[in-house]
Amino acid sequence: MQGIEIGNRLPVIDLWVDPVDMEGALERVRQFVENGDRPHCIFAVNPEKNFSVPANPLLYETFKNADLLIPDGIGVVMAARILHHATLSRVPGVELMERICKLAAEKKYRIFIYGAKEEVNRKAVEILMERYPGIRITGRANGYVKDGQMSELIQKINDSNAEILFLALGSPMQEKWYSDYKDSLKTIRVCQGIGGTLDAITGNVTRAPELWCNLGLEWLYRLLSEPKRIRRQKVLPIFAWRVIAAKVQLMGRS
């Protein structure tokens, strides 16, 4: 099976998004862990990936066959509303990761965390274990594993008997890693690409205040905090223009 059957997956310009809220995403995770027989991948979708993912055929195919594509960016949420009249709400990857940790602590699911710098990885695990009593993080590894050591990492993941794997390698590395090694994972049932989430958990990166998030302006807060992000966010007006053009085209057909 190459990806979960989702009849109402929504096309958004050159990618797709699943019309789920946070509770719906968590229910999918629970089903994957308890009923799945293979790794199920969860990737975040935002306007930037609408440009980077289609440019790489392998990456594009990996997203196409993903089991869950969460509406991480407000731009994708707005585009889905404009193009499909879908009442989506954001499912930020960092928040989903923490909600999965809470669920795992309650259900006794085992977790492996791979990625980020050694000190960030180690500290994030310590924080999560304190934040969610009973959580079972049965293995971890920093993101600087060399290609020649990858078989040892896969063995370590399998030996941990973890059902949930968090990949903190950044995009597109984490999606490529999943594509390359998913068939070697024996006990993993959920694999979420979490990007820089461990840096947010440890405080190395500060998330926007709740008000900014509620207003859909987290992207602006991050830009003001990290001006160098302008190189990535310069695609936002292009994305907005493409959404408007697609809407006009749809209206012309009706």
C-alpha positions, 0 to 999 in steps of 0.5 A: 500500500503506497499511502493511505486512501484519503478520498478528500485529499485536497490539491493546493497548486502543485501539492496536496493537503489533508483536511484534518484538524489536530484531533483528526491528525492524532486519531490518524496517528493512533490508528497507524500505531495500533492497526498499521503493519508498516511505517506511515509518514506524516509530512508538513505542507506549506507554501514554500514546499509548493515550490521546492518539492515539485522540483525534485521528482523523488521528493514529489513522489514521496509527498504524493504517496504520504500517509498524512499531509498536515496543513502546517502553514497559514498560506496553505490553509487560506489556499484550501479555503479559497480553492475548495471552500474547505474550513481547515485549521492549522496543524503546526508540526511542532504542536502535533509532535508534542501532542503525539508525545502526550498520546504516547505517554498515555498509550505507552507507545515507544518513541525514537528521536533522530536528528538535530545536534547532539546537545539539542537532541539530548536536552529535548529528550530530557525536557520531553521526559519531564513534560510527559511523565510515563513517556517511553523514549527508547532511543535517540541519535543526533542528526550527524550520522554518516552514510557508512553508519546508517545500517547501525542506526537502522539496527538501533531504531529496530532494537528500540522496538519504537512504534513512533520515529521523529525525524528532525533532519530538516526538509528535504533531508528528512523526507529523503531519509524516509524514502530511502530507509522506510522499508528497513524499519521493522517496528516503526508505525508512524514517522513524522518529519519535524524539522527544527522542532527540537530547537523549539522545544529546547528554546534555541528557537523561540516560537511566536506568541500565541496571539500571533499564531492565532492571527495566522502571523507566525510567519511574520513573527519569525521573519522579524525575528530572523530576517535571513528567512526572507530568502525562503519567504520571498515565494509567498507573494508568488504563491498567493498570486498562483492561488488567485489565478487558479481561483479565477480559472475555476470561476471561469469554468463554472 
